[in-house]
Amino acid sequence: ERYGYRVGVIDVIVQHLLTSDKVRIRCKELIKKVAVYKNKLAIQLTNRILIYELNEADSMTYRIHSMIHMEVDCNLLVVTGKHVVLCMESKLQSITFEGVVEREWVLESLIRYVKVIGGATAREGLLVALTSGQVLLIYIDNPFPITILKHSLPVRCLDMSSKRRKIAIVDDENNCSVFDVKSKELLYQEPNANSVAWNTQNED
């Protein structure tokens, strides 16, 4: 929550939101995608993915952690503690920072949105929204997706509360709907929403 990321054609700028300090990561070539998770930053270039790690001693210094040499055309990219996850239409592919394809999930319809919701390192959970309206929970170390709920419309954006008791989704009609994860009960709705995010510390 403390950092903002902005992508130029060949640079990534990281800004500390509390102090306004900035650092520029120069890549010297076209940046295709950027993903961040905790102290990891992934930058996809034309033929490789760069993984940076935040220096614990200096909150505004990133060092190169590893480099994955691969040319891939993906719709979405997320990073976790030890993996990069690529989304290609209806398929997710988990790749270690060493470039090993560890696991794949082929889903029933196109993937619309992927959100890392935390967990133990190398066992993080991914919230996945499909154009079919289905919402899945996928753990990095598990080949079997778990269905959280089935919405009547394609899901554009989603997030889960800090204690994983509630899930909020934004659909193609711009409605934000909040559900109880266990009972699947609709708790409330808000119209005219574009995106949604839960506070990571406050359950409400």
C-alpha positions as CSV (number, residue, x, y, z in Angstrom):
1,E,0.0,0.0,0.0
2,R,3.0,2.3,0.4
3,Y,4.2,2.3,-3.2
4,G,2.8,3.5,-6.5
5,Y,4.1,2.3,-9.9
6,R,4.1,4.2,-13.2
7,V,5.3,2.7,-16.5
8,G,7.0,4.8,-19.3
9,V,8.0,3.3,-22.6
10,I,11.4,2.2,-21.2
11,D,11.3,3.1,-17.5
12,V,9.5,2.1,-14.4
13,I,9.1,4.7,-11.7
14,V,8.4,3.6,-8.2
15,Q,7.0,6.2,-5.8
16,H,6.7,5.9,-2.0
17,L,3.2,7.2,-1.4
18,L,3.9,8.6,2.1
19,T,7.2,10.4,1.5
20,S,6.8,11.0,-2.3
21,D,10.4,9.7,-2.8
22,K,10.9,8.2,-6.3
23,V,13.2,5.8,-7.9
24,R,13.5,5.1,-11.7
25,I,14.3,1.7,-13.0
26,R,15.8,2.1,-16.5
27,C,15.1,-0.9,-18.8
28,K,16.3,0.7,-22.1
29,E,13.7,-1.1,-24.1
30,L,9.9,-1.4,-24.5
31,I,8.1,-2.5,-21.3
32,K,5.2,-4.8,-21.9
33,K,3.8,-5.4,-18.4
34,V,4.6,-4.7,-14.8
35,A,3.5,-6.6,-11.6
36,V,4.2,-6.1,-7.9
37,Y,3.8,-8.2,-4.8
38,K,5.2,-7.3,-1.4
39,N,8.9,-6.8,-2.0
40,K,9.0,-8.2,-5.6
41,L,8.6,-6.3,-8.8
42,A,8.4,-8.1,-12.2
43,I,8.9,-6.3,-15.5
44,Q,8.2,-8.0,-18.8
45,L,10.3,-7.0,-21.7
46,T,10.2,-8.4,-25.3
47,N,12.2,-11.5,-24.7
48,R,12.7,-11.7,-20.9
49,I,11.1,-11.0,-17.5
50,L,13.2,-9.2,-15.0
51,I,12.5,-9.8,-11.3
52,Y,13.6,-7.1,-8.9
53,E,13.6,-7.3,-5.1
54,L,13.3,-4.4,-2.6
55,N,16.3,-3.8,-0.4
56,E,15.2,-4.3,3.2
57,A,17.7,-1.8,4.5
58,D,16.6,0.9,2.0
59,S,12.9,1.1,1.1
60,M,13.7,2.9,-2.2
61,T,16.4,0.6,-3.6
62,Y,15.6,-2.3,-5.9
63,R,18.2,-4.9,-7.0
64,I,17.9,-7.4,-9.7
65,H,16.9,-10.8,-8.3
66,S,16.7,-13.0,-11.4
67,M,15.9,-13.0,-15.1
68,I,13.6,-15.3,-17.0
69,H,14.6,-15.6,-20.6
70,M,11.4,-16.2,-22.5
71,E,9.3,-14.5,-25.2
72,V,5.7,-14.8,-24.4
73,D,2.5,-13.0,-25.4
74,C,0.2,-12.9,-22.4
75,N,-2.9,-11.0,-21.4
76,L,-2.0,-10.6,-17.7
77,L,1.1,-11.1,-15.5
78,V,1.3,-11.3,-11.7
79,V,4.2,-12.0,-9.4
80,T,4.3,-13.8,-6.1
81,G,7.1,-14.6,-3.6
82,K,8.8,-17.2,-5.9
83,H,6.8,-17.3,-9.1
84,V,5.6,-15.4,-12.1
85,V,2.1,-16.3,-13.2
86,L,1.2,-15.7,-16.9
87,C,-2.4,-15.5,-18.2
88,M,-2.9,-16.6,-21.8
89,E,-6.6,-16.4,-22.7
90,S,-8.1,-19.3,-20.6
91,K,-4.8,-20.7,-19.3
92,L,-2.6,-19.8,-16.3
93,Q,1.0,-20.8,-16.2
94,S,3.2,-20.7,-13.1
95,I,6.9,-20.2,-13.7
96,T,9.6,-20.1,-11.0
97,F,12.1,-17.3,-10.9
98,E,14.6,-19.8,-12.4
99,G,12.4,-20.1,-15.5
100,V,10.9,-23.5,-14.8
101,V,7.3,-24.0,-15.8
102,E,5.9,-25.6,-12.6
103,R,2.2,-25.8,-13.2
104,E,-0.6,-24.9,-15.6
105,W,-4.3,-24.5,-15.1
106,V,-6.7,-24.6,-18.2
107,L,-10.0,-23.0,-17.3
108,E,-13.5,-23.2,-18.8
109,S,-13.6,-19.7,-20.2
110,L,-11.5,-16.6,-20.8
111,I,-9.7,-15.2,-17.8
112,R,-10.7,-11.6,-17.1
113,Y,-8.8,-10.7,-13.9
114,V,-6.2,-12.2,-11.6
115,K,-5.4,-10.9,-8.1
116,V,-2.8,-12.3,-5.7
117,I,-4.3,-12.4,-2.2
118,G,-1.3,-13.6,-0.2
119,G,-0.4,-16.7,1.8
120,A,2.7,-18.6,2.6
121,T,5.6,-18.1,0.2
122,A,5.2,-20.5,-2.8
123,R,1.7,-21.3,-1.7
124,E,0.0,-17.9,-2.3
125,G,-3.6,-17.7,-3.4
126,L,-4.8,-16.2,-6.7
127,L,-8.4,-14.9,-7.1
128,V,-9.4,-15.5,-10.8
129,A,-12.4,-14.0,-12.5
130,L,-13.7,-15.5,-15.7
131,T,-15.9,-14.1,-18.5
132,S,-18.4,-16.8,-17.6
133,G,-19.0,-15.1,-14.2
134,Q,-17.2,-17.8,-12.3
135,V,-14.8,-16.8,-9.5
136,L,-12.0,-19.2,-8.6
137,L,-9.4,-19.5,-5.9
138,I,-6.2,-21.1,-7.1
139,Y,-3.2,-21.9,-4.9
140,I,0.2,-21.8,-6.5
141,D,1.1,-25.3,-5.2
142,N,-2.3,-26.9,-6.0
143,P,-3.4,-28.1,-9.4
144,F,-7.1,-27.9,-8.6
145,P,-9.0,-24.6,-8.7
146,I,-11.7,-24.0,-6.0
147,T,-14.9,-22.4,-7.1
148,I,-15.8,-19.4,-4.8
149,L,-19.0,-18.4,-6.5
150,K,-20.8,-18.1,-9.9
151,H,-22.0,-14.7,-10.9
152,S,-24.7,-14.1,-13.6
153,L,-22.4,-11.6,-15.5
154,P,-18.8,-11.5,-16.5
155,V,-16.6,-10.3,-13.7
156,R,-14.4,-7.3,-14.3
157,C,-12.6,-6.8,-11.0
158,L,-12.6,-8.5,-7.6
159,D,-10.9,-8.7,-4.2
160,M,-11.2,-10.6,-0.9
161,S,-11.3,-9.2,2.6
162,S,-8.3,-9.5,4.9
163,K,-9.8,-12.5,6.8
164,R,-11.1,-14.0,3.6
165,R,-14.7,-13.9,4.8
166,K,-16.1,-11.6,2.1
167,I,-15.6,-11.2,-1.6
168,A,-16.4,-8.1,-3.6
169,I,-16.8,-8.2,-7.4
170,V,-17.4,-5.6,-10.1
171,D,-19.3,-6.9,-13.1
172,D,-19.9,-5.7,-16.7
173,E,-22.9,-3.6,-15.6
174,N,-20.7,-1.7,-13.2
175,N,-22.3,-3.1,-10.1
176,C,-20.1,-3.9,-7.1
177,S,-21.6,-6.9,-5.2
178,V,-20.3,-8.1,-1.9
179,F,-20.8,-11.8,-0.9
180,D,-20.2,-13.9,2.1
181,V,-17.6,-16.4,1.0
182,K,-18.9,-19.3,3.1
183,S,-22.7,-18.9,2.6
184,K,-22.5,-17.2,-0.9
185,E,-25.1,-14.8,0.4
186,L,-25.3,-11.4,-1.3
187,L,-24.6,-8.9,1.5
188,Y,-25.0,-5.6,-0.4
189,Q,-24.5,-3.9,-3.7
190,E,-23.2,-0.5,-4.9
191,P,-23.9,0.8,-8.5
192,N,-21.5,2.7,-10.8
193,A,-18.3,1.0,-9.8
194,N,-15.2,0.6,-12.0
195,S,-13.0,-1.3,-9.6
196,V,-12.8,-2.5,-6.0
197,A,-10.2,-3.3,-3.3
198,W,-10.5,-4.3,0.4
199,N,-8.4,-2.7,3.1
200,T,-5.7,-5.2,3.8
201,Q,-5.9,-4.7,7.6
202,N,-9.5,-3.8,8.3
203,E,-12.0,-6.6,7.6
204,D,-14.8,-4.0,6.9
